[in-house]
Amino acid sequence: MSGSEQRTGEPQAGPPRRTRVVRQWWYVLLLAPFAATLVPPVFAREQPSIGGWPFFYWWQFAWVVITALIVALVYRVTTRREPRVSAVDPIDHPTTRVDPTRTHGQPPANPSHPPANPPKPPAHPGDTSAGPPNPS
Amino acid sequence: MSGGIQAVELGVFAFIFVAVATIGFFATRWRRALTLDNLEEWGLAGRKFGTVITWFLLGGDLYTAYTFVAVPALVYGKGQTGFFTVPYTIVLYPFAFVVMPRLWSVARRHGYITPADFTRGRYGSGLLAVLIAVTGIVSIVPYVALQLYGIRVVFQAMGLGSTSLGTPLPLALAFAILAVYTFNAGLRSPALTAVLKDILIYTVVIVAIIYIPLSLGGYAPVFHSAKAALGAKNFITPAKAYAPYATLAFGSALALFMYPHNVTGVLASKSRNTVRRNMAALPAYTLLLAFIGLLGYMAYAKGIHVKDPNLALPRLFQASFPNWFTGISFAAIGIGALVPAAIMAIAAANLFTRNIWSAYIKRDSSPRLQTWLAKGFSVLVNGAALAFILAVKTNFILNFQLLGGIWILQTLPAIVFGLYTRWFDRWALVAGWIAGIVTGTLMADAESFKSSVYAVHQAGLHFSAYAGLIALACNLVVLLIANAIVKLIRVPPAHDETSPADYMAELEGAAAPVALGATPRQAPGLAP
């Protein structure tokens, strides 16, 4: 699965190609949970136990947390934070970041005549706001 | 404890259940759209859920009420086997982290609402889309029935099973609430309810995993009494159970995001990164689930002995908590059933409307008609689930759900491979799907539909594994052979309306620019 996002051959956007390829290698980390939790001979044992928890149990419980941390790490290092520029990035669809609750009050965007708004930088990855993005 | 009706528990349950369902009913007003008369709004809530709401929604979607009853029941009844659900819901996330953002992007670009929409756009094949849609609908109905079953277990625990009308009546009532609430606000209801439900669930479980072991003298006695009651081979996976344990976990993880209702949860989020972030945050529910599994062991330590393992968890709560808190915990399970059941009904309705009705019966249905059809179909799905639970033996529903899991896994090649490559031809995918469904059903039949683990004794091979995964292997072999044949006889490829860049698209907060060919989305209202 690692590096699979390259296969479609989409244009390399944002950071230079080399940085991007290096970043793709982080996806290899995602294989660790498979190796750690899908091979029962590794963990199907009682010892060493911790605080009354047999190995079989604390190992699997621990990997829930480790997996969450791994996915979070891979998310951080593979998420582009640089502002994208429309001219070199055909992926970046020309859309305005309007308040979605208000889109219905506005005329529909015409796909054949994209509005010439400058693309906004992506939301900060740490932004966990559940609300709609603010109109700017 | 058994027999009489638990008035306090029932009162607290009914109050919370009705209050939360009412809030769900008025969810139409939440992030109000000008009209709910289009599927994008009713069925996907306008694709604008942020990270937090998506987390609650997917949490309620992936980890159903039935899970919260079944996992401790499985652990109580069979020990270690039940813990396959932990690796299952661990490896789920690295897999989904890689795959699901691509589905989100392409769906956003082309206005896809269902997984079958995607396969139709990608492979230009109406047949493949219909097969995927039918697989999804057929797999979902017993899943909804299991949610009602989860409610029924709670009713039984509260003493409602003692009279002949005891469970059908409240079940029908719960169904009516579910149907109305889904019908009215669409995906907004379960999303809003999911938040309230999880506040209850997390409170109950955190209290349970601290308070109950404290009253028992810590976790050591919990493990000790479970080992004594179940025997060593049910306490730690024995060598001959390695393959079933691992394949059940792996196969179930691959299957879970193939279920249309889980795709719905993903597509309702507002950005690609919302999906990616959630794959790091959702394991919190896995931890919750793992601890809920341990409650099955705590029941042994508490000296709970029940014939029906499904009652282990309710009886443990009744033996450990005051009545009012038990009522809250049962309400959490009851509402926990409403959330996924509603999303499932919505997903099935979307599949029917988009991929069967609009594709074959009436191609030029207006968005308004489509939405009303979907609403009607959601009631039908809920009704079918109610009929299922009332008319059919519980075991049969369980078996049917196991079969549904095997079937839904057979849609993986068309969906997941399709997200990466067009190398596979539609006809080859159809052939693989048939092979997978047939072998999967035969294997389940050979085990009398009682177990999804199949013992292979063929061609010098002797092992037991998850039938769904074996069927997927057959599916892949046939797919490869059929694909080679299709390439050899040079069948002209069908039109692919997607482009490679679509799969990486990051759009945020804007309407999807392209409508699906035959089923144009309603243009947003023009009035201010």
Interface residues (C-beta under 8 A of the other chain):
Chain A: M1 S4 E5 R7 T8 G9 E10 P11 Y27 L30 L31 P33 F34 T37 L38 V39 P40 P41 A44 R45 E46 G51 G52 W53 P54 F56 Y57 Q60 F61 W63 V64 V65 T67 A68 I70 V71 A72 V74 Y75 T79 P90 I91 D92 H93 T95 T96 R97 V98 D99 P100 T101 T103 H104 G105 Q106 P107 P108 A109 P111 P122 A123 P125 D127 T128 S129 A130 G131 P132 P133
Chain B: R31 R32 A33 L34 T35 G46 K48 F49 G50 T51 V52 I53 Q80 F83 V86 P87 T89 I90 V91 Y93 P94 F95 F97 V98 R102 R109 G218 Y219 A220 P221 V222 F223 H224 F235 I236 T237 P238 A239 A241 Y242 Y245 A246 A249 F250 K270 S271 N273 R276 R277 M279 A280 A281 P283 A284 T286 L287 A290 L294 Y420 T421 P500 A501 Y503 M504 A505 E506 L507 E508 G509 A510 A511 P513 V514 A523 P524 G525 L526 A527 P528
